[in-house]
Amino acid sequence: MKLSQFHFNLSQDKIATQPTRWRDECKLLVLNKDSGEIEHKQFKDIIDYFDKGDRFVLNDTKVFPAKLFGKKEKTGADIMVFLLRELNREQRLWDVIVEPARKIRIGNKLYFGDDESMVAEVIDNTTSRGRTLRFLYDGPYEEFKEALFALGQTPVPEWVKESPDPEDAENFQTIFAANEGAVSAPAAGLHFSRELFNRMILKDIEKTFITVHMGVGHFRAVDVEDLSKHRMDCERMIISEQAAREINDTKRAGHKICAVGVTTIRALETYVTTNKEIKANDIWTNKFIFPPYQFSIPDAIVSNFHLPESTMLMNIAAFGGFDKVMHAYNVALENNYRFGPYGDAMLII
């Protein structure tokens, strides 16, 4: 398939800048991938489509405050550092994106905080925009981490809003976030509330948590028309022995697996045995799913509404069928569904 096939017009006013007041009361568009039938519901109605023994698989990654603003030594130029991942705990090394990249060279020192007490040195250029920073901090590790994160902002994408609000620290985090490491929220999971989890328990609908530390790769523009030539960034995924057993047992028993979000879909499809089962693993995945693709694990998926030409839209179209999903997106636009991580959701069954 071609990149241009995933283009559609999306105006800025269709992108949600705030979540709904209650997490589980956003709109839910339900698409039957066989018949193409579309229904309009609220997210809390999602359990009406599942029965006893069915299982939701959710991503329990935790977003950290990844955006830092500081100054370059000597010139005092403003810089933004986006923390991607910690490379070495003892040496305080971090893989980062720096903007504006053209002003930053190996050996430059960067200063953060009103008192400029947090200092980092650029020690490597990894890509045109990427850098490796060594933070020059002599205190204990936990003290360093606390000080670093105190300077950071919640990494809500700039195409959602120019700068985060104080409420974003809670809003841009699922209620089940447990394992720190993501620089963006697994958006489909944001709609699950404690009340909805309780209703799932009453209906004997199961849930399993895996961890996929979502990076910025999903938001990078695809710059090739031939999708087979696009290369995704890697993300760390962790599936425990218990999680693998629960998912495989559910499949064997003939119950449905519902994958919540594109990160979960990607993880479940990364390493599948010839018997269409998954194994426990702790690996990095750069799997890129786009139509046509034959899925092995999920029987249903939940996702938010994504940007035109995004890899996340391609992933969803691979599951629901290109024509049906693109039609559903047109219906969503006509019915004022909200797009982006704070927007409404789509269930494909």
C-alpha positions, 0 to 999 in steps of 0.5 A: 500500500501507499502512504497517500492512500492514508491521507484525509483532511483533519482540521485542528478543531477536530483534535481534542486538547482535553479528555472528557470529564469522566474517562469512560464517557467519551464516544465509542465508534464500534465497527464490525470488520466483517459486515462493515456495520457501524454503531455509536456508543459511549466507551463504558458500553464496550463490555456489552460486546464481550462475555465471560472468559474474554480478555482485554490486554492492556499496556501498563507502561508509565509516562515520565516527564520527558520534556526539559527546557534549558540554556546552551552554555556561553550563548544562553540560547534556548533549547528543548531536550526530549528524554527518550530513554536512559542508557546507563544508570551509573553514568547518567547517560540518556538518549535524547532529541534536542531542538534546535539540533543545529546549534548543539555540538559534541562537548556543549554543556546544557543548563536546566532549571531556574538556578541552572543547577542541572548540567548535561554534556553532549557526548555523542550525535546519534542522528540528525536530531538525536544526541547522547547526554551525560548529566553531571550530577554527583548525588545519589541516583534516586536524588538525581532522578527526582531532580531531573523529573522535577524539571520535566514537563508531561510530553503531550504532543505539540500538535495536541497543545502547545504546552501542557497544563498541570492536569496533564500529569494525571490525564496523560496517564492510565489509571493502571500505569505501573512501569516507568519508561514511556514518552507518550501515553498508550491512548486507548488505555486512557479511557478505562476507569476504576468503575469500568474495571469493576463492571468487567469483574462483575461480568467475569471479563478478564484483563492482562497487563503487558508493558510496551514503553511507547516512544516517539516513533509512532508520531514520526512522519512517514517519508516514503510512499512505498510503506514496505520501505518504512522502518519503525523505531524500536520500543521495549516490550515485556510480556511476563510468563503469567501474561503469556499463559493467560493470553494463550489459555484464553485463546485455547478456550475459544474466548476473545482477546481484545488488544487495547491500543496499537502498542499492545497490538504490535507487541502481541504480533511481534513473536508468534509461534507456529501454533499462534501462541505467544511466549514470554519475552523482554525484547525490543520490537520494530514491527511495522503493521500495515495492510495487508496483514494476517493477525494471529492473536487479537480478535478485537482491538480498541484504538483512538482516532489517529492522524492522517498518514500515521503508522497508527492508522495503518495498524488499525486499517490492517486489522479492520480492513482498509476500506472499512476503516477509512470509511469509519474515519469519514463517519467519525469526522461527520459525527464530530468524533475527537481525534488524538490521545485525548479524543474518542475511541474506536472498537473493531470487532 
